């Protein structure tokens, strides 16, 4: 059963290109830890713009392993801080796990 994670990010006005560049860095980290089918979509329904990232894993155990390995990866925390911390290119986000039916 395919499972995954999706994150909706609100982009800071004027920092959209930085956020998209960080999306590529997140992709590299996630794929290094086993994420599959990583995608980035730009939602063009409002201002500020929002971006959705999503990736898949084979099952819940694999999804948990990706999350656990990210937390101990020395590249992950600095990237999160640069993207979502004070002065970052994203003002807020929400992440949800999902199961394909």
C-alpha positions in Angstrom: 0.0 0.0 0.0 1.4 3.4 -1.0 1.7 6.0 1.7 3.2 9.4 1.7 3.6 12.9 3.0 2.4 16.2 1.7 3.4 19.6 2.9 1.7 22.9 2.1 4.0 25.9 2.4 3.1 29.6 2.4 5.8 31.5 0.5 7.1 34.8 1.7 6.5 37.4 -1.0 9.6 38.1 -3.0 11.2 34.9 -1.8 9.4 32.5 -4.1 12.6 31.5 -6.1 14.5 30.8 -2.9 11.7 28.5 -1.7 11.7 26.7 -5.0 15.5 26.3 -4.7 15.1 24.9 -1.2 12.5 22.5 -2.5 15.3 20.9 -4.7 17.5 20.6 -1.6 14.7 18.9 0.4 14.2 16.6 -2.6 17.8 15.5 -2.5 17.6 14.8 1.3 14.3 13.0 1.1 15.5 10.8 -1.8 18.7 10.1 0.0 16.6 8.6 2.8 14.3 6.6 0.6 11.5 8.9 -0.5 10.0 8.1 -3.9 8.1 10.2 -6.5 8.9 13.6 -4.9 6.9 16.4 -6.6 6.6 20.1 -6.2 3.5 22.0 -7.2 2.8 25.7 -7.1 -0.7 26.6 -6.1 -1.8 29.7 -7.9 -5.1 30.4 -6.1 -4.1 33.3 -3.9 -1.4 35.7 -2.8 0.9 34.9 -1.1 1.6 31.9 -3.2 1.6 28.4 -1.7 3.7 25.4 -2.7 2.9 21.8 -2.2 5.5 19.1 -1.9 4.7 15.4 -1.8 6.5 12.2 -1.7 5.7 8.5 -1.4 7.0 5.4 0.4 6.1 1.7 0.1 4.4 1.5 3.5 4.0 3.1 7.0 7.3 1.5 8.2 9.2 3.0 5.2 7.6 6.4 5.8 8.6 6.3 9.5 12.1 5.3 8.5 12.4 8.3 6.2 11.2 10.6 9.0 13.5 9.1 11.6 16.6 9.3 9.3 15.9 13.0 8.4 15.9 13.9 12.1 19.5 12.7 12.5 20.8 14.0 9.2 23.1 16.9 9.9 21.9 18.7 6.7 18.2 18.6 7.6 18.0 21.0 10.6 20.0 23.8 9.0 17.8 23.6 5.9 14.6 23.7 8.0 15.9 26.7 9.9 16.9 28.5 6.7 13.5 27.9 5.1 11.1 28.2 8.0 13.0 30.2 10.7 13.1 33.9 11.2 14.0 35.6 7.9 13.2 32.4 6.0 11.4 32.1 2.7 8.4 30.3 4.0 6.0 31.9 6.5 4.1 28.7 7.6 3.5 25.1 6.7 1.5 22.0 7.5 2.6 18.5 6.8 0.2 15.5 6.7 0.8 11.8 6.1 -1.6 10.0 3.7 -2.6 6.6 2.5 -3.5 5.8 -1.1 -6.9 4.1 -1.3 
